[in-house]
């Protein structure tokens, strides 16, 4: 089997996907924009061969890389990256080289456009926030007046919370339309009513028949938009999703989108307050779907929470077909990502945090600047046995010098 893997070196821990494939005898054919000599040893050993391109944005170079690999190894069976940013590149390669596994270019809109994702949620009988595709300003103002301010403006085809705004009144929406959205003539924006809730996820892996081999879920105590617009602090934890209503809702969404041999990351809002036209406190609304592994250190968090290896489960789903096993897994512990900001003067030093967490500290990372806005400038990942315990950990780690703390 030949798997073309785009950007095996970034994000930094994604070499694990390649490593598990290679251990199963797969030819892992890497294409990346980092020179070979700059790759970490674990990245080099995880691929069968690596083709350097000066830019993954230059499709001609990537196309030549795929052509080279086909000439050397034969037909490519899968094109993967597990990165939202490269899903369109994956689809284009599948289209041009007639690779049947995964979405082609003309099939991608249903899982890339936020407005189209809502249709999938609707098929799964999951409610979503009301929305309007922005064209004329007067129509946008009418929609905002109908659902009430604040409203959210974001790209219909976007990654994460980039180019996303929370707009508080008519004047701000008018100014955003004329001064900012005009800079993006080729990008369509979507206007959504504001949802008073926090994000919970349903993440997992399907096999070739669409069976869910593994699933888990995250609770995000700060939304991605709040992180980017605030100090960049982050607290999110792996919860026992099997004990929540998402264990019923999530599989319906998997079926509605027809997922096969995919890692998936579905985002939902859980309402923190009643809102007319949306629902009652505790209700679930569909937010977005992402047809790749969850970002950040979530794959590792899932491993720690369930004592599994999600990289291995995914690799076996691709390679073993009906010979793959259904893993026996059970929730063991809460695993929390605590992201600190460079902008905040904390009461406790990093050494004090390490001492406080002790053996419960699982990972400590300093994410690259390019992604630290959504993760924190310094990350601690720790385990706990209850939500109250992880909240206490959060209060200690994020306590400011003046004693204030945004964790309740």
ROBA-495768 format. One line per field, with one value per residue (C-alpha): residue in one letter; x, y, z. Coordinates in nm, 3 decimals. Layout:
<pts>
torvex <- [a; ...]
X <- [X; ...]
Y <- [Y; ...]
Z <- [Z; ...]
</pts>
This chain:
<pts>
torvex <- [x; x; x; x; x; x; x; x; x; x; x; x; x; x; x; x; x; x; x; x; x; x; x; x; x; x; x; x; x; x; x; x; x; x; x; x; x; x; x; x; x; x; x; x; x; x; x; x; x; x; x; x; x; x; x; x; x; x; x; x; x; x; x; x; x; x; x; x; x; x; x; x; x; x; x; x; x; x; x; x; x; x; x; x; x; x; x; x; x; x; x; x; x; x; x; x; x; x; x; x; x; x; x; x; x; x; x; x; x; x; x; x; x; x; x; x; x; x; x; x; x; x; x; x; x; x; x; x; x; x; x; x; x; x; x; x; x; x; x; x; x; x; x; x; x; x; x; x; x; x; x; x; x; x; x; x; x; x; x; x; x; x; x; x; x; x; x; x; x; x; x; x; x; x; x; x; x; x; x; x; x; x; x; x; x; x; x; x; x; x; x; x; x; x; x; x; x; x; x; x; x; x; x; x; x; x; x; x; x; x; x; x; x; x; x; x; x; x; x; x; x; x; x; x; x; x; x; x; x; x; x; x; x; x; x; x; x; x; x; x; x; x; x; x; x; x; x; x; x; x; x; x; x; x; x; x; x; x; x; x; x; x; x; x; x; x; x; x; x; x; x; x; x; x; x; x; x; x; x; x; x; x; x; x; x; x; x; x; x; x; x; x; x; x; x; x; x; x; x; x; x; x; x; x; x; x; x; x; x; x; x; x; x; x; x; x; x; x; x; x; x; x; x; x; x; x; x; x; x; x; x; x; x; x; x; x; x; x; x; x; x; x; x; x; x; x; x; x; x; x; x; x; x; x; x; x; x; x; x; x; x; x; x; x; x; x; x; x; x; x; x; x; x; x; x; x; x; x; x; x; x; x; x; x; x; x; x; x; x; x; x; x; x; x; x; x; x; x; x; x; x; x; x; x; x; x; x; x]
X <- [0.000; 0.118; 0.007; 0.104; 0.126; 0.136; 0.344; 0.453; 0.670; 0.400; 0.214; 0.509; 0.351; 0.177; 0.471; 0.294; 0.036; 0.315; 0.501; 0.206; 0.143; 0.504; 0.509; 0.222; 0.430; 0.292; 0.507; 0.466; 0.553; 0.609; 0.581; 0.679; 0.813; 1.095; 1.437; 1.515; 1.816; 1.592; 1.351; 1.349; 1.486; 1.143; 0.997; 1.271; 1.227; 0.845; 0.845; 0.968; 1.081; 1.054; 1.011; 1.100; 0.907; 0.982; 0.611; 0.313; 0.108; 0.281; 0.062; 0.295; 0.568; 0.333; 0.191; 0.544; 0.612; 0.304; 0.401; 0.750; 0.612; 0.371; 0.655; 0.867; 0.613; 0.304; -0.055; -0.124; -0.395; -0.451; -0.365; -0.365; -0.254; -0.489; -0.470; -0.771; -0.553; -0.450; -0.788; -0.832; -0.481; -0.562; -0.882; -0.706; -0.444; -0.712; -0.896; -0.595; -0.453; -0.791; -0.734; -1.070; -1.026; -1.157; -1.322; -1.249; -1.250; -1.615; -1.722; -1.543; -1.787; -2.017; -1.738; -1.550; -1.820; -1.975; -2.309; -2.308; -2.209; -2.540; -2.721; -2.537; -2.632; -2.990; -2.984; -2.870; -3.161; -2.925; -3.022; -2.775; -2.754; -2.941; -2.718; -2.704; -2.448; -2.335; -2.396; -2.576; -2.531; -2.901; -2.984; -2.713; -2.849; -3.201; -3.079; -2.884; -3.188; -3.398; -3.168; -3.032; -2.683; -2.412; -2.361; -2.064; -1.902; -1.662; -1.546; -1.778; -1.462; -1.214; -0.983; -1.023; -1.122; -0.909; -1.084; -1.373; -1.542; -1.799; -2.004; -2.202; -2.429; -2.547; -2.275; -1.999; -2.147; -2.171; -1.810; -1.688; -1.869; -1.716; -1.372; -1.274; -1.484; -1.413; -1.050; -1.162; -1.351; -1.300; -1.406; -1.768; -1.857; -2.129; -2.325; -2.447; -2.646; -2.438; -2.469; -2.438; -2.258; -1.932; -1.791; -1.797; -1.668; -1.729; -1.408; -1.324; -1.226; -1.438; -1.356; -1.428; -1.792; -1.851; -1.835; -1.700; -1.388; -1.314; -1.469; -1.395; -1.489; -1.347; -1.494; -1.352; -1.378; -1.272; -1.397; -1.136; -1.261; -1.222; -0.867; -0.767; -0.933; -0.823; -0.489; -0.459; -0.522; -0.681; -0.836; -0.992; -1.034; -1.118; -1.449; -1.628; -1.831; -1.990; -2.178; -2.322; -2.595; -2.321; -2.279; -2.618; -2.589; -2.234; -2.299; -2.598; -2.368; -2.114; -2.388; -2.526; -2.188; -2.113; -1.765; -1.541; -1.183; -1.173; -1.057; -1.325; -1.367; -1.722; -1.785; -2.106; -2.230; -2.386; -2.606; -2.504; -2.822; -3.169; -3.203; -3.527; -3.522; -3.225; -3.312; -3.279; -2.971; -2.790; -2.923; -2.680; -2.636; -2.418; -2.130; -1.878; -1.744; -1.378; -1.281; -0.943; -0.791; -0.859; -0.585; -0.338; -0.245; -0.595; -0.489; -0.240; -0.499; -0.736; -0.461; -0.400; -0.771; -0.858; -0.524; -0.530; -0.320; -0.544; -0.264; -0.253; -0.633; -0.641; -0.354; -0.519; -0.848; -0.673; -0.455; -0.618; -0.971; -1.196; -0.896; -0.878; -1.003; -1.256; -1.053; -1.190; -1.164; -1.304; -1.269; -0.999; -0.925; -0.981; -0.691; -0.667; -0.478; -0.379; -0.249; -0.068; -0.021; 0.292; 0.077; -0.017; 0.187; 0.115; 0.144; 0.308; 0.623; 0.655; 0.867; 0.592; 0.335; 0.550; 0.587; 0.214; 0.111; 0.380; 0.321; -0.004; 0.188; 0.182; 0.319; 0.478; 0.512; 0.593; 0.388; 0.526; 0.431; 0.216; -0.035; 0.015; -0.278; -0.522; -0.322; -0.129; 0.235; 0.319; 0.114; 0.079; -0.122; -0.223; -0.463; -0.721; -1.005; -1.281; -1.394; -1.352; -0.991; -0.908; -1.075; -0.853; -0.550; -0.665; -0.705; -0.350; -0.190; -0.372; -0.386; -0.254; -0.014; -0.301; -0.501; -0.761; -0.853; -1.106; -1.164; -1.464]
Y <- [0.000; 0.352; 0.653; 1.004; 1.209; 1.587; 1.777; 1.492; 1.737; 1.989; 1.995; 1.864; 1.542; 1.433; 1.213; 0.959; 0.897; 0.815; 0.604; 0.373; 0.328; 0.244; -0.012; -0.186; -0.218; 0.082; 0.290; 0.631; 0.889; 1.227; 1.565; 1.870; 2.224; 2.171; 2.060; 1.700; 1.792; 2.005; 1.722; 1.577; 1.221; 1.078; 1.239; 1.099; 0.748; 0.762; 0.799; 0.564; 0.856; 1.234; 1.478; 1.839; 2.123; 2.489; 2.556; 2.329; 2.615; 2.559; 2.289; 2.222; 2.114; 1.891; 1.745; 1.656; 1.495; 1.275; 1.186; 1.090; 0.863; 0.692; 0.627; 0.481; 0.296; 0.253; 0.357; 0.578; 0.434; 0.727; 1.095; 1.219; 1.514; 1.516; 1.895; 2.112; 2.353; 2.088; 1.920; 2.105; 2.004; 1.643; 1.658; 1.810; 1.535; 1.266; 1.426; 1.467; 1.120; 0.942; 0.819; 0.678; 0.699; 1.027; 1.340; 1.476; 1.849; 1.863; 1.674; 1.883; 2.170; 1.971; 1.933; 2.260; 2.527; 2.614; 2.684; 2.335; 2.170; 2.290; 2.077; 1.771; 1.850; 1.893; 1.544; 1.416; 1.604; 1.834; 2.198; 2.474; 2.849; 3.059; 3.202; 3.426; 3.432; 3.791; 3.957; 4.287; 4.496; 4.573; 4.200; 4.135; 4.415; 4.275; 3.930; 4.072; 4.271; 3.954; 3.731; 4.010; 4.138; 4.035; 3.833; 3.637; 3.702; 3.441; 3.295; 3.034; 2.846; 2.904; 2.729; 2.770; 3.111; 3.318; 3.618; 3.581; 3.875; 3.920; 4.224; 4.413; 4.654; 4.785; 5.049; 4.791; 4.553; 4.834; 4.935; 4.574; 4.529; 4.839; 4.846; 4.482; 4.239; 4.442; 4.325; 3.969; 3.989; 3.620; 3.502; 3.462; 3.533; 3.388; 3.576; 3.374; 3.451; 3.446; 3.128; 3.166; 2.840; 2.650; 2.403; 2.028; 1.787; 1.436; 1.297; 0.956; 0.715; 0.519; 0.211; 0.142; 0.060; 0.368; 0.185; 0.399; 0.222; 0.476; 0.799; 1.058; 1.417; 1.748; 2.028; 2.371; 2.610; 2.899; 2.922; 2.954; 3.306; 3.409; 3.272; 3.462; 3.786; 3.760; 3.671; 3.332; 3.128; 2.789; 2.518; 2.212; 1.860; 1.513; 1.408; 1.075; 1.131; 0.788; 0.919; 1.221; 1.284; 1.328; 0.951; 0.940; 1.260; 1.205; 0.874; 1.030; 1.301; 1.040; 0.861; 1.184; 1.275; 0.919; 0.889; 0.598; 0.541; 0.887; 1.056; 1.315; 1.613; 1.745; 2.063; 2.142; 2.423; 2.334; 2.622; 2.782; 2.990; 2.973; 3.168; 3.226; 3.061; 2.840; 2.630; 2.573; 2.560; 2.229; 2.181; 2.080; 2.271; 2.168; 2.408; 2.269; 1.940; 1.873; 1.568; 1.515; 1.447; 1.709; 1.968; 2.055; 1.776; 1.626; 1.292; 1.245; 1.356; 1.089; 0.830; 0.922; 0.941; 0.598; 0.412; 0.365; 0.460; 0.653; 0.676; 0.296; 0.262; 0.501; 0.325; -0.015; 0.121; 0.223; -0.082; -0.392; -0.364; -0.635; -0.781; -0.477; -0.518; -0.317; -0.180; -0.237; 0.100; 0.270; 0.618; 0.618; 0.979; 1.342; 1.488; 1.866; 2.110; 2.426; 2.701; 3.000; 3.340; 3.551; 3.856; 3.754; 3.788; 3.461; 3.409; 3.069; 3.002; 2.716; 2.530; 2.574; 2.441; 2.135; 2.074; 2.127; 1.879; 1.627; 1.287; 1.411; 1.623; 1.431; 1.680; 2.023; 2.203; 2.543; 2.552; 2.727; 3.095; 3.025; 2.822; 2.947; 3.190; 2.903; 2.684; 2.911; 3.014; 2.745; 2.428; 2.187; 1.866; 1.688; 1.419; 1.420; 1.206; 1.466; 1.795; 1.966; 1.850; 1.977; 2.310; 2.338; 2.266; 2.539; 2.792; 2.726; 2.732; 3.042; 3.247; 3.598; 3.787; 4.002; 3.693; 3.714; 3.420; 3.363; 3.003; 2.993]
Z <- [0.000; -0.086; 0.120; 0.015; 0.335; 0.309; 0.565; 0.793; 0.989; 1.088; 1.319; 1.514; 1.645; 1.324; 1.233; 1.458; 1.184; 0.941; 1.194; 1.260; 0.887; 0.822; 1.103; 0.924; 0.607; 0.420; 0.187; 0.353; 0.088; 0.250; 0.078; 0.277; 0.265; 0.514; 0.383; 0.465; 0.679; 0.902; 0.982; 1.332; 1.351; 1.434; 1.120; 0.899; 1.036; 1.000; 0.621; 0.350; 0.137; 0.157; -0.131; -0.052; -0.216; -0.152; -0.097; -0.050; -0.192; -0.529; -0.678; -0.971; -0.730; -0.530; -0.851; -0.967; -0.629; -0.664; -1.021; -0.907; -0.637; -0.876; -1.117; -0.838; -0.621; -0.837; -0.771; -0.468; -0.244; -0.006; 0.015; 0.374; 0.586; 0.890; 0.856; 0.772; 0.577; 0.323; 0.261; -0.069; -0.178; -0.090; -0.296; -0.595; -0.597; -0.572; -0.862; -1.088; -1.021; -0.997; -0.641; -0.525; -0.147; -0.008; -0.140; -0.488; -0.559; -0.664; -0.350; -0.092; -0.045; 0.183; 0.441; 0.384; 0.360; 0.695; 0.530; 0.375; 0.703; 0.845; 0.586; 0.713; 1.070; 0.954; 0.799; 1.139; 1.303; 1.492; 1.522; 1.423; 1.473; 1.218; 0.947; 0.641; 0.359; 0.329; -0.007; 0.031; 0.346; 0.386; 0.392; 0.648; 0.868; 0.842; 0.948; 1.244; 1.355; 1.339; 1.549; 1.769; 1.841; 1.893; 1.574; 1.443; 1.103; 0.965; 0.630; 0.484; 0.388; 0.667; 0.911; 1.285; 1.419; 1.181; 1.022; 1.266; 1.437; 1.711; 1.608; 1.870; 1.682; 1.345; 1.318; 1.380; 1.121; 0.865; 0.928; 0.907; 0.576; 0.414; 0.576; 0.621; 0.418; 0.105; 0.129; 0.062; -0.269; -0.344; 0.000; 0.097; 0.458; 0.672; 0.937; 1.236; 1.545; 1.861; 2.065; 2.445; 2.504; 2.518; 2.266; 2.313; 2.051; 1.926; 1.777; 1.644; 1.369; 1.123; 0.920; 0.553; 0.630; 0.842; 1.175; 1.459; 1.587; 1.858; 1.984; 2.251; 2.325; 2.442; 2.651; 2.568; 2.860; 2.635; 2.276; 1.996; 1.921; 2.286; 2.287; 1.975; 2.082; 2.445; 2.601; 2.431; 2.745; 2.692; 2.905; 2.740; 2.868; 2.744; 2.894; 2.916; 2.598; 2.628; 2.932; 2.748; 2.491; 2.227; 2.230; 2.056; 1.851; 1.722; 1.541; 1.366; 1.228; 1.119; 0.926; 0.778; 0.629; 0.514; 0.665; 0.569; 0.685; 0.838; 1.151; 1.233; 1.466; 1.513; 1.709; 1.896; 2.113; 2.446; 2.555; 2.884; 2.888; 2.738; 2.412; 2.229; 1.890; 1.982; 2.282; 2.652; 2.869; 2.812; 2.458; 2.182; 1.853; 1.560; 1.494; 1.243; 1.110; 1.043; 0.843; 1.000; 1.339; 1.607; 1.632; 1.902; 2.141; 2.142; 1.986; 2.269; 2.524; 2.394; 2.425; 2.788; 2.872; 2.731; 2.737; 2.359; 2.057; 1.818; 1.562; 1.551; 1.534; 1.237; 1.059; 1.103; 0.970; 0.648; 0.601; 0.752; 0.616; 0.761; 0.946; 1.172; 1.528; 1.725; 2.016; 2.366; 2.535; 2.841; 2.983; 3.250; 3.347; 3.256; 3.058; 3.039; 2.820; 3.010; 2.784; 2.935; 2.774; 2.732; 2.808; 3.163; 3.482; 3.663; 4.036; 3.999; 3.799; 3.556; 3.812; 4.071; 3.824; 3.760; 4.132; 4.193; 3.922; 4.009; 3.852; 3.699; 3.447; 3.119; 2.865; 2.864; 2.531; 2.384; 2.060; 1.751; 1.731; 1.425; 1.629; 1.985; 1.958; 1.979; 2.216; 2.451; 2.451; 2.708; 2.745; 3.033; 2.987; 3.306; 3.423; 3.698; 3.828; 3.837; 3.685; 4.022; 4.037; 3.689; 3.769; 4.078; 3.860; 3.621; 3.901; 4.020; 3.675; 3.548; 3.868; 3.808; 4.027; 4.155; 4.254; 3.976; 3.760; 3.480; 3.588; 3.823]
</pts>
